[in-house]
Amino acid sequence: MKDTRKRTLIKSLIYRCWVILATYTMLLITGQTLTQAVMPAIVINIVWTCSYYIYDRIWTNIAWGKE
């Protein structure tokens, strides 16, 4: 059974929304102001969302461990 590209994309986006909030919170905790924390949180997570999508698509095509 394979995941569709749409499923992978939705999983990626939902996960990254959660991580954007975590990154933003972490930047606030480390002393960034509200406005200083927004842009790095967004840019970092756009890059990692694309990376995760590609990574997950690669694993979708690997048969190892599937039953």
Distance bins in CASP14 RR format, pairs under 12 A and 6 or more apart:
PFRMAT RR
TARGET T0000
AUTHOR 0000-0000-0000
RMODE 2
METHOD distances of the structure
MODEL  1
1 7 0 0 0 0 0 1 0 0 0 0 0
1 60 0 0 0 0 1 0 0 0 0 0 0
1 63 0 0 0 0 0 1 0 0 0 0 0
1 66 1 0 0 1 0 0 0 0 0 0 0
1 67 0 0 0 0 1 0 0 0 0 0 0
2 8 0 0 0 0 1 0 0 0 0 0 0
2 56 0 0 0 0 0 1 0 0 0 0 0
2 57 0 0 0 0 0 1 0 0 0 0 0
2 59 0 0 0 0 0 1 0 0 0 0 0
2 60 1 0 1 0 0 0 0 0 0 0 0
2 61 1 0 0 1 0 0 0 0 0 0 0
2 62 0 0 0 0 0 1 0 0 0 0 0
2 63 0 0 0 0 1 0 0 0 0 0 0
2 66 0 0 0 0 1 0 0 0 0 0 0
3 9 0 0 0 0 1 0 0 0 0 0 0
3 10 0 0 0 0 1 0 0 0 0 0 0
3 11 1 0 0 1 0 0 0 0 0 0 0
3 12 0 0 0 0 0 1 0 0 0 0 0
3 53 0 0 0 0 0 1 0 0 0 0 0
3 56 1 0 0 1 0 0 0 0 0 0 0
3 57 0 0 0 0 1 0 0 0 0 0 0
3 58 0 0 0 0 0 1 0 0 0 0 0
3 59 0 0 0 0 1 0 0 0 0 0 0
3 60 1 0 1 0 0 0 0 0 0 0 0
3 61 0 0 0 0 1 0 0 0 0 0 0
3 62 0 0 0 0 0 1 0 0 0 0 0
3 66 0 0 0 0 0 1 0 0 0 0 0
4 10 0 0 0 0 1 0 0 0 0 0 0
4 11 0 0 0 0 0 1 0 0 0 0 0
4 56 0 0 0 0 0 1 0 0 0 0 0
4 57 0 0 0 0 0 1 0 0 0 0 0
4 60 0 0 0 0 1 0 0 0 0 0 0
5 11 0 0 0 0 0 1 0 0 0 0 0
5 12 0 0 0 0 0 1 0 0 0 0 0
5 53 0 0 0 0 1 0 0 0 0 0 0
5 54 0 0 0 0 0 1 0 0 0 0 0
5 56 0 0 0 0 1 0 0 0 0 0 0
5 57 1 0 0 1 0 0 0 0 0 0 0
5 60 0 0 0 0 1 0 0 0 0 0 0
5 61 0 0 0 0 0 1 0 0 0 0 0
6 12 0 0 0 0 0 1 0 0 0 0 0
6 13 0 0 0 0 0 1 0 0 0 0 0
6 53 0 0 0 0 0 1 0 0 0 0 0
6 57 0 0 0 0 0 1 0 0 0 0 0
7 13 0 0 0 0 0 1 0 0 0 0 0
7 14 0 0 0 0 0 1 0 0 0 0 0
7 53 0 0 0 0 0 1 0 0 0 0 0
7 56 0 0 0 0 1 0 0 0 0 0 0
7 57 0 0 0 0 0 1 0 0 0 0 0
7 60 0 0 0 0 1 0 0 0 0 0 0
8 14 0 0 0 0 0 1 0 0 0 0 0
8 15 0 0 0 0 0 1 0 0 0 0 0
8 49 0 0 0 0 0 1 0 0 0 0 0
8 50 0 0 0 0 0 1 0 0 0 0 0
8 52 0 0 0 0 1 0 0 0 0 0 0
8 53 1 0 0 1 0 0 0 0 0 0 0
8 54 0 0 0 0 1 0 0 0 0 0 0
8 55 0 0 0 0 1 0 0 0 0 0 0
8 56 1 0 1 0 0 0 0 0 0 0 0
8 57 1 0 1 0 0 0 0 0 0 0 0
8 58 0 0 0 0 0 1 0 0 0 0 0
8 59 0 0 0 0 1 0 0 0 0 0 0
8 60 1 0 0 1 0 0 0 0 0 0 0
8 61 0 0 0 0 0 1 0 0 0 0 0
9 15 0 0 0 0 0 1 0 0 0 0 0
9 16 0 0 0 0 0 1 0 0 0 0 0
9 49 0 0 0 0 1 0 0 0 0 0 0
9 50 0 0 0 0 0 1 0 0 0 0 0
9 52 0 0 0 0 0 1 0 0 0 0 0
9 53 1 0 0 1 0 0 0 0 0 0 0
9 54 0 0 0 0 0 1 0 0 0 0 0
9 56 0 0 0 0 1 0 0 0 0 0 0
9 57 0 0 0 0 1 0 0 0 0 0 0
9 60 0 0 0 0 0 1 0 0 0 0 0
10 16 0 0 0 0 0 1 0 0 0 0 0
10 17 0 0 0 0 0 1 0 0 0 0 0
10 49 0 0 0 0 0 1 0 0 0 0 0
10 53 0 0 0 0 0 1 0 0 0 0 0
10 56 0 0 0 0 0 1 0 0 0 0 0
11 17 0 0 0 0 0 1 0 0 0 0 0
11 18 0 0 0 0 0 1 0 0 0 0 0
11 49 0 0 0 0 0 1 0 0 0 0 0
11 52 0 0 0 0 1 0 0 0 0 0 0
11 53 0 0 0 0 1 0 0 0 0 0 0
11 55 0 0 0 0 0 1 0 0 0 0 0
11 56 1 0 0 1 0 0 0 0 0 0 0
11 57 0 0 0 0 0 1 0 0 0 0 0
11 59 0 0 0 0 0 1 0 0 0 0 0
11 60 0 0 0 0 0 1 0 0 0 0 0
12 18 0 0 0 0 0 1 0 0 0 0 0
12 19 0 0 0 0 0 1 0 0 0 0 0
12 45 0 0 0 0 0 1 0 0 0 0 0
12 46 0 0 0 0 0 1 0 0 0 0 0
12 48 0 0 0 0 1 0 0 0 0 0 0
12 49 1 0 1 0 0 0 0 0 0 0 0
12 50 0 0 0 0 1 0 0 0 0 0 0
12 51 0 0 0 0 1 0 0 0 0 0 0
12 52 1 0 1 0 0 0 0 0 0 0 0
12 53 1 0 1 0 0 0 0 0 0 0 0
12 54 0 0 0 0 1 0 0 0 0 0 0
12 55 0 0 0 0 1 0 0 0 0 0 0
12 56 1 0 0 1 0 0 0 0 0 0 0
12 57 0 0 0 0 1 0 0 0 0 0 0
12 60 0 0 0 0 0 1 0 0 0 0 0
13 19 0 0 0 0 0 1 0 0 0 0 0
13 20 0 0 0 0 0 1 0 0 0 0 0
13 45 0 0 0 0 0 1 0 0 0 0 0
13 46 0 0 0 0 0 1 0 0 0 0 0
13 48 0 0 0 0 0 1 0 0 0 0 0
13 49 1 0 0 1 0 0 0 0 0 0 0
13 50 0 0 0 0 0 1 0 0 0 0 0
13 52 0 0 0 0 1 0 0 0 0 0 0
13 53 0 0 0 0 1 0 0 0 0 0 0
13 56 0 0 0 0 0 1 0 0 0 0 0
14 20 0 0 0 0 0 1 0 0 0 0 0
14 21 0 0 0 0 0 1 0 0 0 0 0
14 49 0 0 0 0 0 1 0 0 0 0 0
14 52 0 0 0 0 0 1 0 0 0 0 0
15 21 0 0 0 0 0 1 0 0 0 0 0
15 22 0 0 0 0 0 1 0 0 0 0 0
15 45 0 0 0 0 1 0 0 0 0 0 0
15 48 0 0 0 0 1 0 0 0 0 0 0
15 49 0 0 0 0 1 0 0 0 0 0 0
15 51 0 0 0 0 0 1 0 0 0 0 0
15 52 1 0 0 1 0 0 0 0 0 0 0
15 53 0 0 0 0 0 1 0 0 0 0 0
15 55 0 0 0 0 0 1 0 0 0 0 0
15 56 0 0 0 0 1 0 0 0 0 0 0
16 22 0 0 0 0 0 1 0 0 0 0 0
16 23 0 0 0 0 1 0 0 0 0 0 0
16 41 0 0 0 0 0 1 0 0 0 0 0
16 42 0 0 0 0 0 1 0 0 0 0 0
16 44 0 0 0 0 1 0 0 0 0 0 0
16 45 1 0 1 0 0 0 0 0 0 0 0
16 46 0 0 0 0 1 0 0 0 0 0 0
16 47 0 0 0 0 0 1 0 0 0 0 0
16 48 1 0 0 1 0 0 0 0 0 0 0
16 49 1 0 1 0 0 0 0 0 0 0 0
16 50 0 0 0 0 1 0 0 0 0 0 0
16 51 0 0 0 0 0 1 0 0 0 0 0
16 52 1 0 0 1 0 0 0 0 0 0 0
16 53 0 0 0 0 1 0 0 0 0 0 0
16 56 0 0 0 0 0 1 0 0 0 0 0
17 23 0 0 0 0 0 1 0 0 0 0 0
17 24 0 0 0 0 0 1 0 0 0 0 0
17 41 0 0 0 0 0 1 0 0 0 0 0
17 42 0 0 0 0 0 1 0 0 0 0 0
17 45 0 0 0 0 1 0 0 0 0 0 0
17 46 0 0 0 0 0 1 0 0 0 0 0
17 48 0 0 0 0 0 1 0 0 0 0 0
17 49 0 0 0 0 1 0 0 0 0 0 0
18 24 0 0 0 0 0 1 0 0 0 0 0
18 25 0 0 0 0 0 1 0 0 0 0 0
18 45 0 0 0 0 1 0 0 0 0 0 0
18 48 0 0 0 0 0 1 0 0 0 0 0
18 49 0 0 0 0 0 1 0 0 0 0 0
18 52 0 0 0 0 0 1 0 0 0 0 0
19 25 0 0 0 0 0 1 0 0 0 0 0
19 26 0 0 0 0 0 1 0 0 0 0 0
19 41 0 0 0 0 1 0 0 0 0 0 0
19 42 0 0 0 0 0 1 0 0 0 0 0
19 44 0 0 0 0 1 0 0 0 0 0 0
19 45 1 0 1 0 0 0 0 0 0 0 0
19 46 0 0 0 0 0 1 0 0 0 0 0
19 47 0 0 0 0 0 1 0 0 0 0 0
19 48 1 0 0 1 0 0 0 0 0 0 0
19 49 0 0 0 0 1 0 0 0 0 0 0
19 51 0 0 0 0 0 1 0 0 0 0 0
19 52 0 0 0 0 1 0 0 0 0 0 0
20 26 0 0 0 0 0 1 0 0 0 0 0
20 27 0 0 0 0 0 1 0 0 0 0 0
20 37 0 0 0 0 0 1 0 0 0 0 0
20 38 0 0 0 0 1 0 0 0 0 0 0
20 39 0 0 0 0 0 1 0 0 0 0 0
20 40 0 0 0 0 0 1 0 0 0 0 0
20 41 1 0 1 0 0 0 0 0 0 0 0
20 42 1 0 0 1 0 0 0 0 0 0 0
20 43 0 0 0 0 0 1 0 0 0 0 0
20 44 0 0 0 0 1 0 0 0 0 0 0
20 45 1 0 1 0 0 0 0 0 0 0 0
20 46 0 0 0 0 1 0 0 0 0 0 0
20 47 0 0 0 0 0 1 0 0 0 0 0
20 48 0 0 0 0 1 0 0 0 0 0 0
20 49 0 0 0 0 1 0 0 0 0 0 0
21 27 0 0 0 0 0 1 0 0 0 0 0
21 28 0 0 0 0 0 1 0 0 0 0 0
21 37 0 0 0 0 0 1 0 0 0 0 0
21 38 0 0 0 0 0 1 0 0 0 0 0
21 41 0 0 0 0 1 0 0 0 0 0 0
21 42 0 0 0 0 0 1 0 0 0 0 0
21 45 0 0 0 0 1 0 0 0 0 0 0
22 28 0 0 0 0 0 1 0 0 0 0 0
22 29 0 0 0 0 0 1 0 0 0 0 0
22 37 0 0 0 0 0 1 0 0 0 0 0
22 41 0 0 0 0 1 0 0 0 0 0 0
22 44 0 0 0 0 0 1 0 0 0 0 0
22 45 0 0 0 0 1 0 0 0 0 0 0
22 48 0 0 0 0 0 1 0 0 0 0 0
23 29 0 0 0 0 0 1 0 0 0 0 0
23 30 0 0 0 0 0 1 0 0 0 0 0
23 32 0 0 0 0 0 1 0 0 0 0 0
23 37 0 0 0 0 1 0 0 0 0 0 0
23 38 0 0 0 0 0 1 0 0 0 0 0
23 39 0 0 0 0 0 1 0 0 0 0 0
23 40 1 0 0 1 0 0 0 0 0 0 0
23 41 1 0 1 0 0 0 0 0 0 0 0
23 42 0 0 0 0 1 0 0 0 0 0 0
23 43 0 0 0 0 0 1 0 0 0 0 0
23 44 1 0 0 1 0 0 0 0 0 0 0
23 45 1 0 0 1 0 0 0 0 0 0 0
23 46 0 0 0 0 0 1 0 0 0 0 0
23 47 0 0 0 0 0 1 0 0 0 0 0
23 48 0 0 0 0 1 0 0 0 0 0 0
23 49 0 0 0 0 0 1 0 0 0 0 0
24 30 0 0 0 0 0 1 0 0 0 0 0
24 32 0 0 0 0 1 0 0 0 0 0 0
24 33 0 0 0 0 0 1 0 0 0 0 0
24 34 0 0 0 0 1 0 0 0 0 0 0
24 35 0 0 0 0 0 1 0 0 0 0 0
24 36 0 0 0 0 0 1 0 0 0 0 0
24 37 1 0 1 0 0 0 0 0 0 0 0
24 38 1 0 0 1 0 0 0 0 0 0 0
24 39 0 0 0 0 0 1 0 0 0 0 0
24 40 0 0 0 0 1 0 0 0 0 0 0
24 41 1 0 1 0 0 0 0 0 0 0 0
24 42 0 0 0 0 1 0 0 0 0 0 0
24 43 0 0 0 0 0 1 0 0 0 0 0
24 44 0 0 0 0 1 0 0 0 0 0 0
24 45 0 0 0 0 1 0 0 0 0 0 0
25 31 0 0 0 0 0 1 0 0 0 0 0
25 32 0 0 0 0 0 1 0 0 0 0 0
25 34 0 0 0 0 0 1 0 0 0 0 0
25 37 0 0 0 0 1 0 0 0 0 0 0
25 38 0 0 0 0 0 1 0 0 0 0 0
25 41 0 0 0 0 1 0 0 0 0 0 0
26 32 0 0 0 0 1 0 0 0 0 0 0
26 37 0 0 0 0 1 0 0 0 0 0 0
26 40 0 0 0 0 0 1 0 0 0 0 0
26 41 0 0 0 0 1 0 0 0 0 0 0
26 44 0 0 0 0 0 1 0 0 0 0 0
26 45 0 0 0 0 0 1 0 0 0 0 0
27 33 0 0 0 0 1 0 0 0 0 0 0
27 34 0 0 0 0 1 0 0 0 0 0 0
27 35 0 0 0 0 0 1 0 0 0 0 0
27 36 1 0 0 1 0 0 0 0 0 0 0
27 37 1 1 0 0 0 0 0 0 0 0 0
27 38 0 0 0 0 1 0 0 0 0 0 0
27 39 0 0 0 0 1 0 0 0 0 0 0
27 40 1 0 0 1 0 0 0 0 0 0 0
27 41 1 0 0 1 0 0 0 0 0 0 0
27 42 0 0 0 0 0 1 0 0 0 0 0
27 43 0 0 0 0 0 1 0 0 0 0 0
27 44 0 0 0 0 1 0 0 0 0 0 0
27 45 0 0 0 0 0 1 0 0 0 0 0
28 34 1 0 0 1 0 0 0 0 0 0 0
28 35 0 0 0 0 0 1 0 0 0 0 0
28 36 0 0 0 0 1 0 0 0 0 0 0
28 37 1 0 1 0 0 0 0 0 0 0 0
28 38 0 0 0 0 0 1 0 0 0 0 0
28 40 0 0 0 0 0 1 0 0 0 0 0
28 41 0 0 0 0 1 0 0 0 0 0 0
29 37 0 0 0 0 1 0 0 0 0 0 0
30 36 0 0 0 0 0 1 0 0 0 0 0
30 37 0 0 0 0 1 0 0 0 0 0 0
30 40 0 0 0 0 0 1 0 0 0 0 0
30 41 0 0 0 0 0 1 0 0 0 0 0
31 37 0 0 0 0 1 0 0 0 0 0 0
32 38 0 0 0 0 1 0 0 0 0 0 0
32 39 0 0 0 0 0 1 0 0 0 0 0
32 40 1 0 0 1 0 0 0 0 0 0 0
32 41 0 0 0 0 1 0 0 0 0 0 0
33 39 0 0 0 0 0 1 0 0 0 0 0
33 40 0 0 0 0 0 1 0 0 0 0 0
34 41 0 0 0 0 0 1 0 0 0 0 0
35 41 0 0 0 0 0 1 0 0 0 0 0
35 42 0 0 0 0 0 1 0 0 0 0 0
37 43 0 0 0 0 0 1 0 0 0 0 0
37 44 0 0 0 0 0 1 0 0 0 0 0
38 44 0 0 0 0 0 1 0 0 0 0 0
38 45 0 0 0 0 0 1 0 0 0 0 0
39 45 0 0 0 0 0 1 0 0 0 0 0
39 46 0 0 0 0 0 1 0 0 0 0 0
40 46 0 0 0 0 0 1 0 0 0 0 0
40 47 0 0 0 0 0 1 0 0 0 0 0
41 47 0 0 0 0 0 1 0 0 0 0 0
41 48 0 0 0 0 0 1 0 0 0 0 0
42 48 0 0 0 0 0 1 0 0 0 0 0
42 49 0 0 0 0 0 1 0 0 0 0 0
43 49 0 0 0 0 0 1 0 0 0 0 0
43 50 0 0 0 0 0 1 0 0 0 0 0
44 50 0 0 0 0 0 1 0 0 0 0 0
44 51 0 0 0 0 0 1 0 0 0 0 0
45 51 0 0 0 0 0 1 0 0 0 0 0
45 52 0 0 0 0 1 0 0 0 0 0 0
46 52 0 0 0 0 0 1 0 0 0 0 0
46 53 0 0 0 0 0 1 0 0 0 0 0
47 53 0 0 0 0 0 1 0 0 0 0 0
47 54 0 0 0 0 0 1 0 0 0 0 0
48 54 0 0 0 0 0 1 0 0 0 0 0
48 55 0 0 0 0 1 0 0 0 0 0 0
49 55 0 0 0 0 0 1 0 0 0 0 0
49 56 0 0 0 0 0 1 0 0 0 0 0
50 56 0 0 0 0 0 1 0 0 0 0 0
50 57 0 0 0 0 0 1 0 0 0 0 0
51 57 0 0 0 0 0 1 0 0 0 0 0
51 58 0 0 0 0 0 1 0 0 0 0 0
52 58 0 0 0 0 0 1 0 0 0 0 0
52 59 0 0 0 0 0 1 0 0 0 0 0
53 59 0 0 0 0 0 1 0 0 0 0 0
53 60 0 0 0 0 0 1 0 0 0 0 0
54 60 0 0 0 0 0 1 0 0 0 0 0
54 61 0 0 0 0 0 1 0 0 0 0 0
55 61 0 0 0 0 0 1 0 0 0 0 0
55 62 0 0 0 0 0 1 0 0 0 0 0
56 62 0 0 0 0 0 1 0 0 0 0 0
58 64 0 0 0 0 0 1 0 0 0 0 0
59 65 0 0 0 0 0 1 0 0 0 0 0
59 66 0 0 0 0 0 1 0 0 0 0 0
60 66 0 0 0 0 1 0 0 0 0 0 0
END
